[in-house]
């Protein structure tokens, strides 16, 4: 189950990127579980990774290779079915071996290959199976490979996630295409998600990294399913330079606003797509906090609501439980919060104000507001001009079932 | 359901305290839902309350009256079935009206009465029903009323919680008795719990307060069920002075160590009893973190594990999922954590070390360790001499059911 009936849109090829999705038989035979991405020489890339101290071996290697290559990798190799996390020194060697095998086939230095893994933690990565599948992957590389790759990186996802845009910059059009997987362990600071986004524009590595960090901050870092973070998250932004524009070097460039806007749009669609497909999700909930003294305190309130199991189980029950919302706001740690100024809305229905149920509110209104699969919880703090929104899901029986049974 | 078969022990009378438990018909007729406690003149009391900014009306009034009475209240009135929270100005007036009615009957100033409420949020408190039940409550006051009161303060609790000790101090014996209710919304900083503890020793109000704060810090503030906190929590410590000892004024008093130890013991039994009866609990889990640089960082790791829905659902499934434990430790925010030094134990089985599954570990050992209803997760950080433990439960289907259906 997932919220809404989103289907994968047409994913436009990005000149300078070729993809292949093949079967290495990592978890079971026949499943397409290995994605290879090839970038033109001259392409730049930037990435953000999990901040979990127990990061997976491929995260360590990809971060290292991205640095060694000065932000100009040529290949990305992504496997599902095995996270190569919690695998110690031999896991690190396995990640390096995969990169080495791709590099040998392509005749490039190892450091131009970035490895990524997602799947079960703590099992040895079957490098021999992956290496054996590489010839087929190289043969299958195609500019039209995005759609298949969107499925190839999935784990417990119920559907592929992708987004593609053409956008105008100066006197011509550029393209940006992204795919992502997620489903569980999603929260700020990069949870178990992998996302790969490419544009044909030329962008210097330093600026590319800054643009990615900025875009992630207001999109992927504002979604949460269960408050847990994973060992393997990575979000990669690639700029192939195939369009032939003079490379963007700083935010003053004429092309900067167009790319930035397109990138944020793609990241937002992908991030919200991850929430809609969150484990056991039956609701897609926007928590929109306004009138705070700072964006930080708005986020504190929004995440306290979004992480509250009591709020999330009420959402699952379609129960307009404003008392649990007030209790969550009250423990978000805001200095000198005057609860009498706080207003809480479900969609556009005022449900609580002055520290209690709003006089105008009726239970029928609340039940009607909670019925749809998409709900907006709006909190007006009335103490400043800042605002922030986060996106989350409810807590259902299915969440418990999926996570209690995942390993069996 | 609850973990273990604990039955309420014999609760010893505390000279100087009389209790009555009667039915006011707050939520349904016949249910005993009102507890009155009477203290001898000269008794002292201290309390800690919820830190939630949306605190309930009775919390505001009880805090105010405790101050006005200089820590020497004569009556406590506790109702279940209605939290008188999220009730605005009229709720405040309702709490004052209850205190006023008790004071009028007893012919004492209003400020010598502390009101407490627990139950549904956002419904008006039926003060007329409560006032009508007061004559019966006053008639029923008895030193033997602890056992009935332990049941009278329950909400979704499945069983009453209490603890009683005799302890030696100097050349004579003293007594300490406590009762508590909780079940959901339990976490640090005083969650939905009410606890009332009394001793017949004489203690000055200032010292009494310090002793309570210290005892709560290492007991009630180290339990968590779901990370939520409530609007109504309160923990009250009363010293009746009926034993006739010279009042304890500071920690240098000869009687101080004996009372402190007895108080911590009672608080620990009550706090752990709340966790064992946590909503939907099928496991009682001790998370014991050792070898940290500070107690604070040990608590950060312990609570990150205890709050992780992924860890909690694995506990529900009796799944020795060391990967989720490592991931939780890794995101606890410790500075310069060397994951290679971290050891994770289930009971006394080493399951993870060096960032991966321990070589000596077998899945059979893990499954055996997870089978009992009581489990110890021990984390050895190996970077300092501090340690801290917290207590929690698993996340079950029943947790979702109870909290999705609570209002219906």
Interface residues (C-beta under 8 A of the other chain):
Chain A: X51 X52 X53 X54 X55 X85 X86 X87 X88 X89 X91 X120 X121 X122 X184 X185 X189 X226 X227 X228 X229 X230 X231 X307 X308 X309 X310 X313 X314 X316 X317 X319 X321 X322 X323 X324 X326 X327 X328 X329 X330 X331 X334 X337 X339 X352 X354 X355 X356 X357 X395 X396 X397 X399 X400 X401 X403 X404 X405 X407 X408
Chain B: X51 X52 X53 X54 X55 X85 X86 X87 X88 X89 X91 X120 X121 X122 X184 X185 X189 X226 X227 X228 X229 X230 X231 X307 X308 X309 X310 X313 X314 X316 X317 X319 X321 X322 X323 X324 X326 X327 X328 X329 X330 X331 X334 X337 X339 X352 X354 X355 X356 X357 X395 X396 X397 X399 X400 X401 X403 X404 X405 X407 X408
